[in-house]
Amino acid sequence: MAKTYLQTIHDRAVAVSDEAIAALSGFDTDMPTAATDPTETLCLLNTLGSPATTATTSGRFFGLVVGGTLPAALGARILTSAWDQVVFNDATSPIGVKLEQVAAKWLLDVLGLPAQSSVGFVTGATMANFTCLAGARHAILAQQGWDVLERGLWGAPRLRVIAGAQSHVTVLKALTMLGVGTDVIEWVPCDEQGRMDANHLPAPDENTIILAQSGNVNSGASDPVAQIVERANGAWVHVDGAFGLWAAASDTTRDQLAGYESADSWVVDGHKWLNTPYECGLAICKHPTSVHAAMATQAPYLKVGGDAAPKDMVPEFSRSARGVEIWAALHSLGRDGLSEMINRTSEHAQTLAAGLRKQGFEVLNEVVLNQVVASLPLADGWAAKLAADVQNSGDAWFGPTNWQGREAIRFSVSSWATTDGDIQRTLDAIACAKEGVGF
Ligand SMILES: *Cc1c(COP(=O)(O)O)cnc(C)c1O
């Protein structure tokens, strides 16, 4: 069933049809009293479920920042599902721990990050931001003699947080989950590409976390981390590079990240530009002891296995063998394949931008990575309608956005599966839909 799904996904409409959505009512039954044959259960799942999936792995899905899934990474997920390992420590899963260690080493190397950094395997950038910032919170307060694990935040020395005005919502969510409200944030204005203006950084101190970003979710632009670190004055500099940090894996795009490697902690998602299946977020920290202090869990019954315990570096206790999928993606691509994928998708974004300009669109961003934001000089409402029309055509999927006060359509070319033909077909569909919005 999965094989057939994958073999036909590239020819299917990207958006889900109304019929497929209506057919989901087939699931609105009472829970069966008697057991069902597992094959019958799966057949029902496939018959009603598969048509109701957006074809995000098809090569013509450009919404949010959604990579596809590399064959080796998908195969690894299927195999690890059969293994059903809990990568809690090396007593419960020697292979899970081993491949997390190998993948971590390869990741730090291919991303050009300090080799002593810790790598925590979490569900996504949201939890990776949480993990890194928990480490930062712990380290900053510990420096002032305040053990946040014992005493919490009531009465604690006040943390300062400096953030770019274009910080991703999930970084702010991570902050609020850590008991640091958004009211404390000292906002830094951004330029027209969404980059933090380091000249307007309030003077940081050792009590400060600075939230920087590599890869703005609309424009793809990155904050000038080198300049920020220069002015950090002992502050902890955190970089949310959920998709953008993968640009570090290519000689062509690495310069866009502007000194990213000198920060204290970083976040990147396997399930975005690396094209692993979902729930492959990575929390990377130059100060492993701080993350360990914030995340370690001890109890007498846990004294099994060696010291290498993934459970002590991430929020989750029981969890799957995510490192295996990351390892499989990196192993199957190799260094050359990874940089080639980053370059190829970035070139697709260039082609898309050039084609849009030819059709009369104004491309609002400098296309520095895989993101394109384009606008038409029309009254409000056109972008949502144009995006919906293209979605309904089945040819491609992208969404509307608002960028620097302008209504726009937005593309993220993040899938290994996207071909030249996919880009052309998308441009053709846009040319058709454009008439529908009166341009
Ligand atoms: C996608 C994204 C996130 C959130 O990542 P999840 O994996 O969905 O939790 C955070 N920051 C940026 C810049 C992103 O693009």
The ligand as an SDF file (V2000), in Angstrom:
LIG
                    3D

 15 15  0  0  0  0  0  0  0  0999 V2000
    9.4930   25.5470   10.9830 C   0  0  0  0  0  0  0  0  0  0  0  0
   10.2050   26.5140   11.8290 C   0  0  0  0  0  0  0  0  0  0  0  0
   10.1540   26.4110   13.2210 C   0  0  0  0  0  0  0  0  0  0  0  0
    9.3090   25.3820   13.9290 C   0  0  0  0  0  0  0  0  0  0  0  0
    9.7450   24.1060   13.6470 O   0  0  0  0  0  0  0  0  0  0  0  0
    8.9400   22.7740   14.0410 P   0  0  0  0  0  0  0  0  0  0  0  0
    9.8250   21.6850   13.6000 O   0  0  0  0  0  0  0  0  0  0  0  0
    7.6690   22.8700   13.2550 O   0  0  0  0  0  0  0  0  0  0  0  0
    8.6820   22.7950   15.5000 O   0  0  0  0  0  0  0  0  0  0  0  0
   10.9080   27.3020   13.9580 C   0  0  0  0  0  0  0  0  0  0  0  0
   11.6520   28.2500   13.3650 N   0  0  0  0  0  0  0  0  0  0  0  0
   11.7110   28.3960   12.0210 C   0  0  0  0  0  0  0  0  0  0  0  0
   12.5790   29.4630   11.4300 C   0  0  0  0  0  0  0  0  0  0  0  0
   10.9960   27.5250   11.2120 C   0  0  0  0  0  0  0  0  0  0  0  0
   11.0800   27.6320    9.8800 O   0  0  0  0  0  0  0  0  0  0  0  0
  1  2  1  0
  2  3  1  0
  2 14  2  0
  3  4  1  0
  3 10  2  0
  4  5  1  0
  5  6  1  0
  6  7  2  0
  6  8  1  0
  6  9  1  0
 10 11  1  0
 11 12  2  0
 12 13  1  0
 12 14  1  0
 14 15  1  0
M  END
$$$$
